[in-house]
Amino acid sequence: MKDSSKARYAVAALVDLACQPAHHPTTLAAIAKRQDISVSYLEQLFARLRAGGLIKSVRGPGGGYVLARPSTDITIADIYMAVFDAEEAMAANPVEGVSLRGQMEGLWKAMEREVARFLKSVTVHDVLSGKLTMPERVAAE
């Protein structure tokens, strides 16, 4: 699971869109100003998010971007999958061998799988509302 500014900015931009009144397009300039992200960087991210089916563009006067689905149906993992190649975003290759290095690789891969599982359970709406879904093990502790 990649942890990068690209993913963070993409999540912030979609949460920003989700904050806007329903079906009211928002310009990249407005999002850029609120999130302190350059418009050109947002253009790159939004091309991937649109290709991933998470946002729609609205042309013409008053145009901009809207969520393509309700915020309750867009997971953080969906955003990762849109901004990165699927392999790059969630890949967890099996580690061969029993060396200490192999064991450490196994630890990090297991952690990446847990993070991926968690991100698949969190929607944009969850982030927006401040109510995050916690993994059962963590919630039970």
PEDADA-V661849 format. One record per helix or strand of 2 or more residues. SS is the DSSP state (2 for helix, 1 for strand). FROM is the first residue (numbers start at 0). LEN is the number of residues. If there is no record, write none. Layout:
[[SS & FROM & LEN] [SS & FROM & LEN]]
This chain:
[[2 & 4 & 15] [2 & 27 & 8] [2 & 38 & 13] [1 & 54 & 4] [1 & 63 & 4] [2 & 70 & 3] [2 & 75 & 8] [2 & 85 & 5] [2 & 99 & 22] [2 & 123 & 6] [2 & 135 & 5]]
